[in-house]
Amino acid sequence: MDDGDEGAVRATRRKRADARRNEKTLLDAAAAVFVDSGVDAPVRDIAARAGVGMGTIYRHFPTRADLIIAVYRHQVEACAEAGPALLASSATPHAALARWIDLFVDFLITKHGLAAVLRSDQSGFDALHAYFLDRLVPVCAQLLDAAVEAGEIRSDLEAFMLMRGVGNLCVGAGADPRYDARRLVELLIAGLRRPA
């Protein structure tokens, strides 16, 4: 390969890395807007938060469903990657679990809107749900196991059961301003602690 070819390869890699960063910025902005305002939030709000024009969003995600599915997958991956990182950086495994559950709640708020968007595509929704379980149940189990091993929490709770319970607490989020799902989830996680 001559110098010209090497330069072209480096430029292509740089361009791909820039495109991935731009897409991540868009997905992070969309996720934040969806958490704050729901999946029906105007695209202009997402564009403003990402610091791009609306055309950029439509170029990456031609339909709202495309954007919501991409955000869903992006959040699943972020939650999956956060588990081990939080275990490594938190003061205790219980603190890591609590922080991870907080990220999971953000994801659940977006996930509820996804169901309405994919209502006509049950097989697509089922595939995304299976992906969600395959990626996140093992991460939650790792966090629970670490907290049990540290003697911080009870040992009689499975990851799927905890995630399902958190999900059920989040179902009413947004429907009634008097209902504080985050507060209830916080109490649930505090209640996992072993009696002193």
Secondary structure as the mmCIF struct_conf table of DSSP 4:
data_model
#
loop_
_struct_conf.conf_type_id
_struct_conf.id
_struct_conf.beg_label_comp_id
_struct_conf.beg_label_asym_id
_struct_conf.beg_label_seq_id
_struct_conf.end_label_comp_id
_struct_conf.end_label_asym_id
_struct_conf.end_label_seq_id
HELX_RH_AL_P HELX_RH_AL_P1 ASP A 3 SER A 37
TURN_TY1_P TURN_TY1_P1 VAL A 39 ASP A 40
BEND BEND1 ALA A 41 ALA A 41
HELX_RH_AL_P HELX_RH_AL_P2 VAL A 43 ALA A 50
TURN_TY1_P TURN_TY1_P2 GLY A 51 GLY A 51
BEND BEND2 VAL A 52 VAL A 52
HELX_RH_AL_P HELX_RH_AL_P3 MET A 54 HIS A 60
BEND BEND3 PRO A 62 THR A 63
HELX_RH_AL_P HELX_RH_AL_P4 ARG A 64 SER A 89
BEND BEND4 SER A 90 THR A 92
HELX_RH_AL_P HELX_RH_AL_P5 PRO A 93 VAL A 117
TURN_TY1_P TURN_TY1_P3 LEU A 118 SER A 120
HELX_RH_AL_P HELX_RH_AL_P6 GLN A 122 GLU A 149
TURN_TY1_P TURN_TY1_P4 ALA A 150 GLY A 151
STRN STRN1 ILE A 153 ILE A 153
BEND BEND5 SER A 155 SER A 155
HELX_RH_AL_P HELX_RH_AL_P7 ALA A 159 CYS A 170
TURN_TY1_P TURN_TY1_P5 VAL A 171 ALA A 175
TURN_TY1_P TURN_TY1_P6 PRO A 177 ARG A 178
HELX_RH_AL_P HELX_RH_AL_P8 ALA A 181 ALA A 190
TURN_TY1_P TURN_TY1_P7 GLY A 191 LEU A 192
STRN STRN2 ARG A 193 ARG A 193
HELX_LH_PP_P HELX_LH_PP_P1 ARG A 194 PRO A 195
#
